[in-house]
Amino acid sequence: MRRVDSPNFGPRRDGATPDMVVIHYTAMADCAAAERALCSPEAEVSAHYLISPQGAVTQLVPEAARAWHAGAGAWGTVTDINSRSIGIELSNTGATPFAAPQMDALEDLLRGIMARWPVPAGRVIGHSDCAPGRKIDPGARFDWRRLARQGLAVLPEAVDIDGPPDDLVGATDAALVRAGYTADVPPEVRLAAFRLRARPAASGPCDLTDLALAHDMATRFPVDVDQTSA
């Protein structure tokens, strides 16, 4: 693993330690440009790791430190995402599939992180999950199912629903909140973020499939309400 030190980091607040991973894409032309930005004092952004399309991993910030990658957002009870997470940037514009060597490297990196820190699969999330409406990465082309098959993330499956509820939008939104989507945004914004992960081809109003997927995620992978918000 290559090491390049970014100046953009600080201590985790209130003695927090990592129990989450946030996955991003760089939205930049190439990996070199992303590395320059993540190491620029003027940019004031960083991540713990950057992975190239060829699968090269560069560590920019020590895992024990607080990188500046997530910004404002929330996941479950956590509102200071940076203090509780490890950030991984994937060099990708968001318009193309993620290369196989890059995904292989991500999987290896996640296994190591999850062995070193108490990060369950349900707390490996995308930037769009914790910052809905503000961020869309890692985007519709990211292969969450591939990670879920290996226990490195979670993905809901549609379950049977006994008829439509009186308030379909409200029931779906309540399930999404239980699943971790707690950012202060309207229900339709929360739903759009969830769809990026669970059914990226979906569009239009909330439907029964959204409710079925949200219910499954909230039931099988609820956020840990005992986690304190650092």
FENWODA-V766539 format. One record per pair of residues at least 24 apart in sequence whose C-alpha atoms are under 6 Angstrom apart, sorted by sequence separation. I is the first residue (numbers start at 1). J is the second residue. D is the distance in whole Angstrom. If there is no record, write none. Layout:
BEGIN
i = [I:I]
j = [J:J]
d = [D:D]
END
This chain:
BEGIN
i = [45:124:121:122:121:122:6:121:8:8:50:176:179:48:49:50:51:52:172:175:179:47:50:175:178:175:179:180:97:178:179:53:55:54:55:54:53:55:12:159:6:11:12:158:3:5:10:11:75:158:1:2:3:4:10:74:133:140:157:9:73:156:9:73:31:140:156:132:156:26:21:25:129:19:20:21:22:23:24:25:26:27:28:128:18:21:25:26:27:17:18:25:27:13:12:19:20:19:20:21:22:23:24:20:22:23:76:22:75:75:76:75:74:74:73:25:24:25:24:76:79:80:78:77]
j = [69:153:152:153:153:154:39:154:44:46:88:214:217:87:88:89:90:91:211:214:218:87:90:215:218:218:222:223:141:222:223:99:101:101:102:102:102:105:65:212:60:65:66:212:58:60:65:66:130:213:57:58:59:60:66:130:189:196:213:66:130:213:67:131:91:200:216:193:217:89:85:89:193:84:85:86:87:88:89:90:91:92:93:193:84:87:91:92:93:84:85:92:94:83:83:118:119:119:123:124:125:126:127:124:126:127:180:127:180:181:182:182:182:183:183:137:137:138:138:223:229:230:229:229]
d = [6:5:5:6:4:6:4:6:6:6:6:6:6:5:5:5:5:5:5:5:4:5:6:5:5:6:5:5:6:6:6:6:5:5:4:6:5:5:6:5:5:5:5:5:5:5:6:5:5:5:6:5:5:5:5:5:6:5:6:5:5:5:5:5:5:5:6:5:5:6:5:5:6:6:4:5:5:5:5:5:5:6:6:6:5:6:6:6:4:6:5:6:6:6:5:5:5:4:5:5:5:5:6:6:5:6:4:6:5:6:6:6:6:5:6:6:5:5:5:6:6:6:4:5]
END
